[in-house]
Amino acid sequence: MEKKSKNPLKSILTIVISLAFAGFFLWFALKGLDFKVIQKSLSKANYWWVLFAACFGISAYWFRAIRWNLMLEPMGHNISNSNSLWSISFGYLMNLTIPRSGEVARATALYGVEKVPVDQSFGTIILERVVDLVCMIAFLGLTLIFKGEAIYSFYKNSGINFNPTKILIILGILVAGTVLFFMFKKKLSKVPVLDKIINFIDGIFQGLTSIFKLKQKGKFIIYTIGIWVSYYFAAYLVCFALPETSSFTFADGFLIIVVGTLGMMVPASGGIGAFNLAMKYGFMALFISMGKNGEQGAEIGLTYSFISLPMQIVIMLIMGLISIPMLAKARNNMTDKETQQ
């Protein structure tokens, strides 16, 4: 966790590119819109609803921490819920600097306080992303059922080009690579240079397959539902902060969480710009499907994004900054115990 980058120039370049992404998407989101209208909407917002939504945002951290323990259990690791929570929080904090760096930072932080091999914990983190993708697809299914017209409008206005052939090719390469790895694993592991790489990949596969060895499958499902219900209400309740969206239904919330998740997947610092743009098109689609003005929907979508995204970033900052002394304390306690033995 405390290792400094061997190539600081690379880290700086990554941050600069990430900020450039964020700046470009934010400029594109604001292009052609009257920011005074957005400012006026922000001034009328009821921020008590935002505070209520933030409570659900924090609860998602706790559910994810407990679920992570269940995933590590089949590999013989029984970690504390607090160390799991603060490792996750530290990972999210790192994502604010370098997108996607949080996954490695989280696994490294956990190793520092629980000595769980990085490759194994990293494998469970990849598994988490797969489970999250399945959950998002479930929300997408609900959105298609209840808000099909809005989804079509979002797809039409966002410029997303869905190419199933490319996706199938990528999946085919991944499957072929996995098969070849297991076929030649023993032979490759005999090569000194490749030995550590093979062991690391093997550890990741152990983490990925831990879902098949879960001792408490029911709890895993309950905590997964808890995570995504928390995400849903963290997104949906912010709508009640704005007069223009206070009448939004549960079904409208399905579209908001799907579109918001897509925006946060873009490698921009903290989702800045990409999330705003996604909300612009998402609310535009919702307003059009309701027979309202699409441009007004775009303005309200940006207003919503300027409330929801800072809320998420503040949670990441608070939880992340608290995690630093908490992890340091846990690491010192572990060192003291090792010294006494």
N, C-alpha and C positions, 0 to 999 in steps of 0.2 A: 504493500500500500504506500510505503514511503519512498519507494525507489524513484529516483529522478530519471527523466527520459534521457536515454543515451544520445538522442538526436533532438535537441531543443528546437532546432530550425524546422524540423518536420512537424513538431507539435504546434509551433507558431503558425506555420503555413496551413495546417489543418484548421486551426481556429479562424484564421483570416478567410479561408474558403467558406467555412461554415457561416461566418458573419456576412459574407458576400451573398450567399444563398438567402439568408434571412432578409438582408437589405433589398435584394431584387424582388423577392416575393411580397415584401411589405409595400414596396413602391408600386408593384403591379396591382396589389389589392386596393390601394388608395387612389390609383389612377382614375381620373374622371369623376370622382365623387366629391361632394361638398362636405368637408370636414366639420364645418360649423354645425351641420345637422347632427353629426355624430356627437359633437361636444355637448349639444343641447340635450340629447338623449342620455348621455352619461351623467349630466347634472341632475336629471330627474330620477335616476336609478335609486332603488331601495336596497342599500348594501347589507341590510340584515339578512336578506335572502342569500347573499353571497357568502356571508359568514356561516350560515346553515349548510350551504353546499360544501364549504371547505371542510366541515366536520366529516362529511362522507368521503371527501378526498383523502383525509388522513386515515380514516378507517380502512381504506383500501390497502394502505401500507401494512397495517396490522394483519389483515387477512392474508396478504401475500407472504408476510414473514412466517406465519404459522404454517401455511401451505408448503413453504420451502423446506421446513423441518421434516414434513411428511415425505417429501421427495428425496431427502438425503438419508432418511432412516434405513431404507433397504440396503444401503452401502455401509451400514454400521456406524453412522455418525448421528449422535444425539446432541444437538446443539441447543443453546438457550434461545428462547423467543426474542429476548432483548438483543443479543448479538446478531441474530438474523435480521431484526428490524433495523438496527443501526448500520449494518453492512449494506442493506438495500437502500437506505437513505443516503449513504455515502456515494453509492453508485449513481443515484439520480442526480446528486450534486455535481458529479463529474460529467454527466451528460449535458449539463448547462455550459460547460467549457468546450469539450470535444464530443460531438454527437457519437453515440454508440460506444464511447470509451467506458461508460458506466458499467457495462456487463463485466469487463475484465477487472475494473476497480472493485466492484462488488465481490467477485470471487477472491481477489487478492486480500481484501479487507477481512473476509471471513477466515481465510487461512491464518491471518495475523492473530485472530482471537480464539479460533477453534481448531486450527491445524487440519482443516479439511482440504485435501489436495485440490489445487486450482482446476485441474482438468476435469475432475468429477463434478465439482460445484458448477463449473462453466457449462458442462453437459446438461445439468438440470435447468440452468438459465435458458439454454437453447430450447429445451423441452417446454419451459414456461411460455416462450414466444410462440411455439406451435399450438399450445393449448389456448393462448390468447387469440391467435388467428382463428381457431375453431369457434371461439366465443363471439368474435367480431362477425364471422360469417353467419352465426345464428341471429345476431342483431340485424344483419343485412337481410336475412330471410324474413324477419318480422317487418322490416321496413318495406320490402317488396310487396308483402301481403297488404299492409295497411297504408303505405304511401308510395305505391308503384309509380304514379304520375310524377311525384317529386323526384324520385330516383332517376327517372328518364330525363327530366328537365336538368338535373344536376349533371348527369353524364353528357348531355348535349351542350351545356354552357361551359363546363370545366375544361373541355378539350382533351380529356383522357382518352387515349387510344388503346383499347383492350385488344391484345393480340394473343388468342389462345394457343396458336402454334408455337410462339416463342416460349410461353409458359411450359408447354409440354416438352419442348426441347431441353429447357433448364432442368425440369423434373427428371427427364430421361438421363441426363448427364449425372445428376446427383445419385440416382439409383444405380447406374452403371459403376460410378466411382465407389459407392458403398460395397457393391458385390466384389469388385476387384480388390478392394482393401482387405476384405475377409479371406479372399482366395489366396492372396500372396502375403498375408500378414506375417506368418511364421518365417518365410524366406527373407522378407525385408528386414525383420527385427534382428536378423543375424549380422546385418551390415552395421558396423559401429556408428557410423554417421547418422543412420536413419533410426537407430534404436530408440532414442529419446523422443523423436517425433512420433514413432509408432505407438509408444507407451502413452504419449499425451493424447493422441487421437482415440486410443483405446479407452482412456479415462473418460473422454467426452461421450463415447458410446455407452459407457456404463451409466453415466448421468442421464442420457437420453432414454435408455431402456429401464430406468428405475420406476417408471410409471407402471410397468407390467408386474413389478414386485411390491407394489404398495401394500402395506399391512392394514391401512385404514382408508380404503377406497371411498367409503361413504363420506368421511370427513373431507377428503380431497375435493370431492364434488361440491360439498356444502361451502367450503372456503372459496372455491373457484366462483361459485354463484355469488358469494358475498363480495368478492372483488369487483365483479362486473355490475352488480346491483349498486355498489358504492360509486363506481364510475358513472353509472347511468344517472343517479340522483345528483352527483356533483356537477354533471352537465345540465340536467333538466331543470334543477331548482334555480339556476342562474336566470332562466327565462322569466321567472316571477319577479325579478328585480327590475325588469323593464315593462312599462305600461303596454308597449306595442306587442309584447310576446307573452304577457301574463295569462292569456287565454289559450296558449298552446296545450295540446293534448298529450297524453302518454305516447301516442303514435308519432307525434312530431319529435318527441325526445329520442325515439329510435333513430331517426335520420340524423339528428344532431350528433349523437355519439359515434355513429358510423363515419360521418364526414369529418368529425373532429379527430378520430383515430387515424384516418387517412392523412390528415394534415400533420399530425405529430410524427408520422413515419418518415417524413422527408428529413434528410440530414441537415437541418438548420438549427442553430443554437437555441435550445429551449422551445423549438417549434415556432419561433418568431417568424412572422411573415407567411410561412406555409399554412399555419393554423388559421391566421387571419383571412387568407385567401380562400381556404376551404370553407370557412364560415360565411364568407361573402356569397359564394356560389350556393352553399347549402340553404341559407335563408332565402336567397333569391328564388331557388327552386320551390321552397315551401310556400312562399308568397304567391308565386305563379300558380301552383296547384290549388291554392285557396281562392283564385280569381282576383288577387290583389296585384298591386304594382310591383314588378320585379326589381326596379331600381330602388324603391323604398326598402324592399327586402334585403338588398345588398347593403344598404346603409345600416339597417338594423343588425344585420349579420356581423358587420364590422364593429358596431357598438358592443354587441354581445362578446365578440372576440377580445375586445379591449378590457373587458371585465373578467371573463373566464380564464384567459391565458395568464394575466398577471396573478390571479388567484393561485393557479397551478404552480407558477414560478416561485411565488412567496412560500408556498408549502414546501417545495423542493429546497429552497434556501434555508428555511427555519429547521426542517428536519435534518438536512444535510449538515448544517453548521453545528447542531446539537450532537450529531453522530461523531464528529471528530474527537471531542474530549471523552465521549462515552466509549468509543473504540480504544482510545489511548488508555483509559482506566482499565478496561477489560484485558488489554494486552499486558499491562503491568501486573495485574492480578494473576494472570496465567504464568508470567515469568517468575513471580514470587513463589507460586506453588511448585514450579519445576525446580527452583533453587532449594526449597525445603525438602524435596524428595531425595 
